[in-house]
């Protein structure tokens, strides 16, 4: 694994949440070999309930027709992927996920979340490999969700 600056790419995921501050789920997919962003996304669940930030980024990657091995991809997301998104990560072959806010933190704020952590989805999908790295720029990501909660979202 090439050394890449997790904080740099998490900052970009955070910046993408400006598109939907009431649902601050931003995501970027990075080619670890070149340390370049190959896809971006943010929550568009007002259009489609399954269109989470991670799903948007994965769809952008697929539509770009970039042929990059999943082992070379890192997905950065402002919050721990929900079971649907973590399942999509596994099916797409992405082998590393870096997130800021945890599902537990979102639940503590009162956000509606399925109570299955990303690590459990990975554990129950033994045919796939995926490393999870949590808490990267956690305070900054948590602040996004706290602000959205204060403004009536969650």
N, CA, C and O of each residue as an XYZ file, in Angstrom:
616
protein
N       0.841     -1.183      0.000
C       0.000      0.000      0.000
C       0.882      1.241      0.000
O       1.732      1.416      0.873
N       0.672      2.081     -0.973
C       1.415      3.335     -0.998
C       0.942      4.214      0.145
O      -0.227      4.170      0.528
N       1.849      5.009      0.687
C       1.466      5.933      1.734
C       0.723      7.103      1.108
O       1.287      7.856      0.314
N      -0.532      7.249      1.467
C      -1.300      8.390      0.992
C      -1.812      9.147      2.201
O      -1.979      8.582      3.282
N      -2.054     10.409      2.008
C      -2.485     11.284      3.088
C      -3.998     11.156      3.270
O      -4.777     11.788      2.556
N      -4.396     10.334      4.229
C      -5.826     10.126      4.468
C      -6.551     11.443      4.761
O      -7.685     11.642      4.325
N      -5.903     12.321      5.487
C      -6.571     13.578      5.855
C      -6.856     14.441      4.622
O      -7.906     15.078      4.543
N      -5.942     14.464      3.677
C      -6.139     15.258      2.457
C      -7.419     14.829      1.743
O      -8.222     15.672      1.342
N      -7.607     13.539      1.587
C      -8.767     13.044      0.847
C     -10.040     13.120      1.677
O     -11.126     13.305      1.127
N      -9.920     12.980      2.991
C     -11.099     13.162      3.839
C     -11.546     14.623      3.795
O     -12.743     14.907      3.840
N     -10.600     15.541      3.709
C     -10.980     16.966      3.589
C     -11.807     17.205      2.324
O     -12.739     18.009      2.330
N     -11.467     16.510      1.250
C     -12.256     16.643      0.017
C     -13.656     16.075      0.209
O     -14.630     16.671     -0.248
N     -13.770     14.930      0.878
C     -15.093     14.363      1.167
C     -15.915     15.337      2.008
O     -17.109     15.521      1.770
N     -15.270     15.954      2.986
C     -15.949     16.956      3.820
C     -16.403     18.134      2.953
O     -17.529     18.610      3.097
N     -15.541     18.600      2.064
C     -15.891     19.737      1.198
C     -17.108     19.427      0.336
O     -17.921     20.313      0.075
N     -17.243     18.191     -0.105
C     -18.377     17.814     -0.948
C     -19.708     17.915     -0.218
O     -20.756     18.031     -0.854
N     -19.678     17.873      1.112
C     -20.930     17.954      1.863
C     -21.566     19.336      1.762
O     -22.722     19.506      2.150
N     -20.848     20.310      1.258
C     -21.449     21.644      1.032
C     -22.602     21.546      0.031
O     -23.475     22.414      0.004
N     -22.608     20.493     -0.792
C     -23.704     20.274     -1.734
C     -24.997     19.885     -1.023
O     -26.085     20.124     -1.547
N     -24.893     19.294      0.153
C     -26.059     18.843      0.931
C     -25.776     18.974      2.426
O     -25.650     17.957      3.108
N     -25.672     20.185      2.954
C     -25.296     20.342      4.360
C     -26.284     19.702      5.332
O     -25.918     19.390      6.465
N     -27.521     19.505      4.908
C     -28.506     18.862      5.786
C     -28.339     17.338      5.827
O     -28.870     16.683      6.724
N     -27.617     16.779      4.876
C     -27.285     15.342      4.839
C     -25.805     15.218      4.463
O     -25.483     14.845      3.335
N     -24.904     15.528      5.400
C     -23.484     15.692      5.066
C     -22.704     14.394      4.855
O     -21.723     14.117      5.545
N     -23.161     13.619      3.895
C     -22.476     12.376      3.544
C     -21.747     12.599      2.218
O     -22.364     12.553      1.153
N     -20.450     12.837      2.282
C     -19.626     13.024      1.090
C     -18.649     11.879      0.958
O     -18.235     11.285      1.953
N     -18.275     11.565     -0.292
C     -17.366     10.435     -0.511
C     -16.467     10.691     -1.713
O     -16.882     11.304     -2.696
N     -15.249     10.221     -1.620
C     -14.330     10.245     -2.755
C     -13.668      8.875     -2.861
O     -13.449      8.189     -1.863
N     -13.359      8.502     -4.089
C     -12.619      7.266     -4.327
C     -11.270      7.657     -4.915
O     -11.189      8.434     -5.867
N     -10.218      7.102     -4.330
C      -8.846      7.459     -4.684
C      -8.113      6.235     -5.212
O      -8.246      5.131     -4.683
N      -7.337      6.459     -6.266
C      -6.409      5.442     -6.748
C      -5.163      5.551     -5.877
O      -4.435      6.541     -5.959
N      -4.917      4.563     -5.061
C      -3.792      4.639     -4.117
C      -2.442      4.651     -4.825
O      -1.466      5.164     -4.276
N      -2.366      4.095     -6.035
C      -1.096      4.057     -6.761
C      -0.677      5.436     -7.255
O       0.508      5.768     -7.260
N      -1.652      6.233     -7.669
C      -1.354      7.570     -8.195
C      -1.720      8.679     -7.219
O      -1.420      9.847     -7.464
N      -2.368      8.320     -6.111
C      -2.851      9.286     -5.113
C      -3.709     10.371     -5.775
O      -3.575     11.561     -5.486
N      -4.595      9.919     -6.674
C      -5.507     10.853     -7.342
C      -6.948     10.416     -7.115
O      -7.255      9.231     -6.990
N      -7.813     11.416     -7.068
C      -9.243     11.149     -6.933
C      -9.759     10.689     -8.290
O      -9.518     11.337     -9.308
N     -10.474      9.558     -8.295
C     -11.023      9.023     -9.538
C     -12.547      9.122     -9.583
O     -13.145      8.927    -10.641
N     -13.183      9.423     -8.445
C     -14.637      9.609     -8.414
C     -15.021     10.329     -7.129
O     -14.335     10.232     -6.112
N     -16.134     11.054     -7.198
C     -16.656     11.781     -6.043
C     -18.166     11.596     -5.983
O     -18.810     11.299     -6.989
N     -18.713     11.775     -4.798
C     -20.159     11.705     -4.661
C     -20.628     12.328     -3.366
O     -19.843     12.571     -2.450
N     -21.920     12.580     -3.307
C     -22.542     13.080     -2.086
C     -23.970     12.569     -2.038
O     -24.491     12.063     -3.032
N     -24.590     12.700     -0.896
C     -25.917     12.153     -0.678
C     -26.946     12.826     -1.576
O     -27.060     14.051     -1.613
N     -27.687     11.999     -2.292
C     -28.769     12.472     -3.156
C     -30.038     11.681     -2.864
O     -30.827     11.396     -3.764
N     -30.225     11.326     -1.576
C     -31.371     10.500     -1.204
C     -32.701     11.226     -1.337
O     -33.754     10.594     -1.260
N     -32.677     12.537     -1.535
C     -33.937     13.241     -1.807
C     -34.469     12.883     -3.195
O     -35.662     13.031     -3.463
N     -33.586     12.416     -4.071
C     -33.962     11.975     -5.417
C     -34.286     10.479     -5.410
O     -35.240     10.035     -6.050
N     -33.471      9.709     -4.672
C     -33.605      8.259     -4.622
C     -33.088      7.823     -3.251
O     -31.953      8.152     -2.904
N     -33.875      7.098     -2.466
C     -33.445      6.748     -1.112
C     -32.184      5.895     -1.041
O     -31.563      5.809      0.019
N     -31.794      5.264     -2.144
C     -30.572      4.449     -2.140
C     -29.346      5.216     -2.629
O     -28.256      4.650     -2.711
N     -29.514      6.488     -2.953
C     -28.439      7.271     -3.553
C     -27.611      7.964     -2.468
O     -27.585      9.191     -2.376
N     -26.951      7.171     -1.669
C     -26.070      7.693     -0.624
C     -24.759      8.176     -1.247
O     -24.489      7.906     -2.417
N     -23.953      8.885     -0.472
C     -22.701      9.430     -0.991
C     -21.774      8.371     -1.554
O     -21.182      8.560     -2.616
N     -21.644      7.248     -0.843
C     -20.771      6.181     -1.315
C     -21.287      5.584     -2.622
O     -20.510      5.300     -3.534
N     -22.602      5.396     -2.706
C     -23.217      4.838     -3.912
C     -22.996      5.792     -5.087
O     -22.686      5.362     -6.198
N     -23.158      7.091     -4.828
C     -22.932      8.090     -5.877
C     -21.493      8.010     -6.388
O     -21.265      8.017     -7.597
N     -20.524      7.936     -5.476
C     -19.119      7.866     -5.889
C     -18.833      6.575     -6.662
O     -18.135      6.603     -7.676
N     -19.368      5.448     -6.191
C     -19.161      4.183     -6.899
C     -19.771      4.268     -8.296
O     -19.151      3.843     -9.271
N     -20.981      4.813     -8.398
C     -21.607      4.958     -9.716
C     -20.792      5.867    -10.628
O     -20.652      5.583    -11.817
N     -20.256      6.950    -10.090
C     -19.417      7.848    -10.888
C     -18.185      7.104    -11.406
O     -17.785      7.276    -12.558
N     -17.592      6.280    -10.551
C     -16.421      5.501    -10.960
C     -16.787      4.543    -12.090
O     -16.072      4.460    -13.089
N     -17.878      3.831    -11.939
C     -18.306      2.867    -12.962
C     -18.607      3.588    -14.278
O     -18.213      3.119    -15.346
N     -19.298      4.716    -14.204
C     -19.643      5.468    -15.422
C     -18.411      6.030    -16.124
O     -18.427      6.233    -17.338
N     -17.347      6.280    -15.366
C     -16.122      6.821    -15.963
C     -15.379      5.776    -16.791
O     -14.504      6.116    -17.587
N     -15.729      4.505    -16.602
C     -15.104      3.380    -17.304
C     -13.607      3.270    -17.033
O     -12.869      2.684    -17.826
N     -13.157      3.839    -15.906
C     -11.763      3.675    -15.504
C     -11.590      2.249    -15.011
O     -12.342      1.786    -14.154
N     -10.623      1.571    -15.540
C     -10.389      0.179    -15.184
C      -9.261      0.125    -14.150
O      -8.085      0.025    -14.498
N      -9.647      0.192    -12.868
C      -8.680      0.200    -11.776
C      -9.023     -0.957    -10.848
O     -10.178     -1.118    -10.454
N      -8.041     -1.750    -10.504
C      -8.267     -2.879     -9.604
C      -8.753     -2.378     -8.251
O      -8.269     -1.371     -7.734
N      -9.722     -3.103     -7.683
C     -10.265     -2.726     -6.380
C      -9.206     -2.634     -5.301
O      -9.333     -1.841     -4.367
N      -8.156     -3.443     -5.422
C      -7.077     -3.392     -4.429
C      -6.323     -2.064     -4.488
O      -5.611     -1.715     -3.546
N      -6.472     -1.333     -5.573
C      -5.813     -0.030     -5.718
C      -6.724      1.125     -5.335
O      -6.334      2.286     -5.458
N      -7.943      0.823     -4.869
C      -8.908      1.875     -4.575
C      -9.125      2.046     -3.077
O      -9.152      1.079     -2.315
N      -9.278      3.317     -2.675
C      -9.627      3.664     -1.302
C     -10.840      4.580     -1.367
O     -10.830      5.586     -2.076
N     -11.882      4.228     -0.626
C     -13.062      5.085     -0.543
C     -13.006      5.858      0.763
O     -12.862      5.271      1.835
N     -13.120      7.177      0.670
C     -13.170      8.059      1.835
C     -14.594      8.556      1.966
O     -15.198      8.994      0.987
N     -15.131      8.489      3.177
C     -16.499      8.916      3.403
C     -16.619      9.580      4.773
O     -15.965      9.181      5.736
N     -17.464     10.592      4.832
C     -17.586     11.360      6.073
C     -18.191     10.547      7.204
O     -17.996     10.879      8.374
N     -18.929      9.478      6.873
C     -19.522      8.633      7.917
C     -19.335      7.163      7.569
O     -19.259      6.789      6.399
N     -19.263      6.357      8.585
C     -19.149      4.908      8.410
C     -20.244      4.429      7.465
O     -21.409      4.781      7.650
N     -19.901      3.645      6.472
C     -20.918      3.181      5.529
C     -22.016      2.357      6.202
O     -21.748      1.513      7.057
N     -23.241      2.621      5.798
C     -24.368      1.813      6.256
C     -24.244      0.426      5.624
O     -23.405      0.231      4.744
N     -25.052     -0.532      6.047
C     -24.946     -1.878      5.466
C     -25.114     -1.898      3.947
O     -24.408     -2.641      3.265
N     -26.035     -1.098      3.404
C     -26.219     -1.066      1.956
C     -24.950     -0.576      1.262
O     -24.491     -1.173      0.288
N     -24.390      0.517      1.775
C     -23.195      1.090      1.144
C     -21.982      0.190      1.315
O     -21.193      0.030      0.383
N     -21.824     -0.401      2.497
C     -20.683     -1.299      2.696
C     -20.822     -2.524      1.806
O     -19.822     -3.032      1.297
N     -22.044     -3.007      1.608
C     -22.263     -4.107      0.670
C     -21.872     -3.715     -0.740
O     -21.248     -4.500     -1.454
N     -22.238     -2.495     -1.153
C     -21.867     -2.011     -2.481
C     -20.354     -1.894     -2.620
O     -19.800     -2.189     -3.680
N     -19.688     -1.466     -1.557
C     -18.218     -1.393     -1.564
C     -17.642     -2.785     -1.827
O     -16.754     -2.951     -2.663
N     -18.153     -3.773     -1.112
C     -17.645     -5.141     -1.304
C     -17.902     -5.618     -2.727
O     -16.996     -6.141     -3.376
N     -19.117     -5.446     -3.216
C     -19.447     -5.901     -4.565
C     -18.611     -5.191     -5.621
O     -18.309     -5.772     -6.663
N     -18.230     -3.933     -5.362
C     -17.429     -3.189     -6.346
C     -15.946     -3.542     -6.273
O     -15.180     -3.180     -7.166
N     -15.537     -4.240     -5.228
C     -14.147     -4.677     -5.112
C     -13.221     -3.700     -4.407
O     -12.024     -3.964     -4.299
N     -13.743     -2.579     -3.924
C     -12.911     -1.609     -3.207
C     -12.424     -2.262     -1.911
O     -13.223     -2.771     -1.124
N     -11.118     -2.243     -1.701
C     -10.544     -2.991     -0.574
C     -10.187     -2.162      0.644
O      -9.730     -2.715      1.644
N     -10.384     -0.836      0.590
C     -10.116     -0.008      1.761
C     -11.180      1.073      1.856
O     -11.511      1.726      0.867
N     -11.712      1.255      3.068
C     -12.666      2.332      3.355
C     -12.134      3.116      4.540
O     -11.768      2.545      5.567
N     -12.097      4.435      4.383
C     -11.681      5.345      5.445
C     -12.878      6.232      5.752
O     -13.440      6.853      4.850
N     -13.275      6.296      7.034
C     -14.438      7.117      7.389
C     -14.144      7.994      8.599
O     -13.206      7.751      9.359
N     -14.978      9.022      8.754
C     -14.831      9.957      9.870
C     -15.745      9.609     11.026
O     -15.284      9.121     12.059
N     -17.032      9.854     10.865
C     -18.036      9.643     11.907
C     -18.477      8.181     11.935
O     -18.599      7.544     10.889
N     -18.713      7.658     13.129
C     -19.177      6.277     13.256
C     -20.700      6.206     13.239
O     -21.387      7.187     13.524
N     -21.208      5.035     12.902
C     -22.652      4.798     12.982
C     -23.134      5.032     14.408
O     -24.205      5.605     14.607
N     -22.373      4.607     15.389
C     -22.761      4.806     16.802
C     -22.945      6.292     17.122
O     -23.897      6.671     17.804
N     -22.030      7.130     16.627
C     -22.137      8.576     16.875
C     -23.430      9.104     16.254
O     -24.151      9.881     16.880
N     -23.718      8.684     15.030
C     -24.952      9.125     14.375
C     -26.177      8.681     15.163
O     -27.122      9.452     15.329
N     -26.164      7.450     15.645
C     -27.282      6.954     16.452
C     -27.433      7.781     17.722
O     -28.549      8.120     18.114
N     -26.313      8.106     18.368
C     -26.367      8.915     19.593
C     -26.952     10.300     19.334
O     -27.563     10.897     20.220
N     -26.761     10.810     18.108
C     -27.348     12.105     17.746
C     -28.831     11.993     17.387
O     -29.522     13.001     17.241
N     -29.309     10.752     17.248
C     -30.706     10.548     16.889
C     -30.946     10.299     15.410
O     -32.095     10.255     14.969
N     -29.875     10.134     14.635
C     -30.027      9.837     13.207
C     -30.522      8.401     13.059
O     -30.085      7.500     13.775
N     -31.427      8.211     12.131
C     -31.956      6.878     11.849
C     -30.887      6.084     11.105
O     -30.497      6.442      9.994
N     -30.421      5.014     11.723
C     -29.363      4.177     11.164
C     -29.686      2.717     11.419
O     -30.185      2.373     12.491
N     -29.412      1.856     10.455
C     -29.525      0.414     10.677
C     -28.371      0.025     11.591
O     -27.224      0.397     11.346
N     -28.675     -0.714     12.628
C     -27.693     -1.019     13.659
C     -26.813     -2.215     13.282
O     -26.745     -3.218     13.993
N     -26.146     -2.068     12.140
C     -25.157     -3.060     11.700
C     -23.928     -2.275     11.258
O     -23.982     -1.496     10.307
N     -22.847     -2.487     11.948
C     -21.618     -1.763     11.650
C     -20.979     -2.287     10.366
O     -21.200     -3.433      9.974
N     -20.182     -1.433      9.716
C     -19.488     -1.812      8.484
C     -18.598     -3.026      8.705
O     -18.496     -3.889      7.833
N     -17.956     -3.096      9.861
C     -17.069     -4.234     10.139
C     -17.840     -5.559     10.150
O     -17.298     -6.595      9.766
N     -19.100     -5.527     10.587
C     -19.896     -6.758     10.579
C     -20.240     -7.175      9.150
O     -20.225     -8.363      8.826
N     -20.546     -6.206      8.305
C     -20.830     -6.519      6.898
C     -19.595     -7.164      6.266
O     -19.712     -8.157      5.547
N     -18.417     -6.604      6.531
C     -17.175     -7.166      5.992
C     -16.958     -8.576      6.534
O     -16.622     -9.494      5.785
N     -17.151     -8.738      7.830
C     -16.942    -10.047      8.464
C     -17.888    -11.097      7.890
O     -17.510    -12.261      7.752
N     -19.103    -10.701      7.558
C     -20.094    -11.654      7.047
C     -19.986    -11.845      5.532
O     -20.746    -12.616      4.946
N     -19.056    -11.152      4.910
C     -18.788    -11.327      3.483
C     -17.403    -11.901      3.293
O     -16.535    -11.224      2.742
N     -17.165    -13.126      3.729
C     -15.795    -13.667      3.733
C     -15.173    -13.826      2.347
O     -13.965    -14.036      2.240
N     -15.963    -13.731      1.300
C     -15.393    -13.846     -0.047
C     -14.669    -12.564     -0.459
O     -13.968    -12.539     -1.471
N     -14.841    -11.496      0.332
C     -14.246    -10.210     -0.004
C     -13.239     -9.784      1.053
O     -13.259    -10.244      2.194
N     -12.370     -8.901      0.632
C     -11.381     -8.306      1.537
C     -11.660     -6.803      1.574
O     -11.804     -6.164      0.532
N     -11.734     -6.254      2.772
C     -11.900     -4.804      2.899
C     -11.386     -4.366      4.260
O     -11.836     -4.849      5.298
N     -10.442     -3.450      4.233
C      -9.900     -2.865      5.453
C     -10.681     -1.599      5.768
O     -10.903     -0.763      4.892
N     -11.097     -1.461      7.028
C     -11.821     -0.275      7.481
C     -10.925      0.538      8.406
O     -10.295     -0.004      9.314
N     -10.875      1.849      8.164
C     -10.098      2.761      9.005
C     -11.052      3.861      9.436
O     -11.486      4.665      8.611
N     -11.379      3.903     10.709
C     -12.355      4.872     11.207
C     -11.733      6.009     11.979
O     -10.594      5.920     12.438
N     -12.500      7.089     12.117
C     -12.105      8.215     12.950
C     -11.174      9.215     12.296
O     -10.652     10.093     12.984
N     -10.942      9.118     10.989
C     -10.054     10.074     10.320
C     -10.787     11.406     10.192
O     -11.864     11.476      9.599
N     -10.209     12.443     10.740
C     -10.839     13.769     10.864
C     -12.217     13.630     11.501
O     -13.171     14.306     11.118
N     -12.292     12.743     12.477
C     -13.548     12.463     13.162
C     -14.214     13.688     13.766
O     -15.428     13.849     13.647
N     -13.450     14.546     14.407
C     -14.046     15.742     15.017
C     -14.700     16.632     13.964
O     -15.793     17.156     14.177
N     -14.028     16.799     12.830
C     -14.583     17.636     11.760
C     -15.839     17.006     11.171
O     -16.824     17.697     10.912
N     -15.802     15.705     10.961
C     -16.984     15.003     10.424
C     -18.125     15.029     11.439
O     -19.273     15.286     11.076
N     -17.815     14.767     12.700
C     -18.858     14.816     13.733
C     -19.526     16.178     13.763
O     -20.743     16.269     13.926
N     -18.741     17.241     13.607
C     -19.298     18.601     13.631
C     -20.308     18.815     12.496
O     -21.294     19.530     12.674
N     -20.071     18.207     11.349
C     -21.026     18.318     10.235
C     -22.381     17.749     10.631
O     -23.419     18.358     10.371
N     -22.367     16.586     11.256
C     -23.618     15.924     11.634
C     -24.271     16.602     12.830
O     -25.498     16.625     12.932
N     -23.473     17.152     13.734
C     -24.029     17.910     14.844
C     -24.750     19.161     14.327
O     -25.836     19.493     14.801
N     -24.139     19.856     13.349
C     -24.757     21.054     12.781
C     -26.048     20.690     12.045
O     -27.047     21.399     12.164
N     -26.033     19.603     11.294
C     -27.248     19.179     10.594
C     -28.347     18.811     11.594
O     -29.523     19.091     11.362
N     -27.961     18.188     12.697
C     -28.930     17.819     13.737
C     -29.550     19.076     14.334
O     -30.765     19.142     14.522
N     -28.722     20.070     14.632
C     -29.242     21.339     15.178
C     -30.224     22.008     14.232
O     -31.139     22.715     14.655
N     -30.010     21.765     12.915
C     -30.863     22.380     11.904
C     -32.049     21.491     11.532
O     -32.743     21.751     10.549
N     -32.278     20.432     12.330
C     -33.482     19.640     12.150
C     -33.387     18.432     11.255
O     -34.415     17.881     10.865
N     -32.184     17.999     10.915
C     -32.017     16.809     10.076
C     -31.584     15.653     10.956
O     -31.140     15.851     12.088
N     -31.714     14.453     10.433
C     -31.180     13.309     11.161
C     -32.110     12.182     11.325
O     -31.753     11.169     11.926
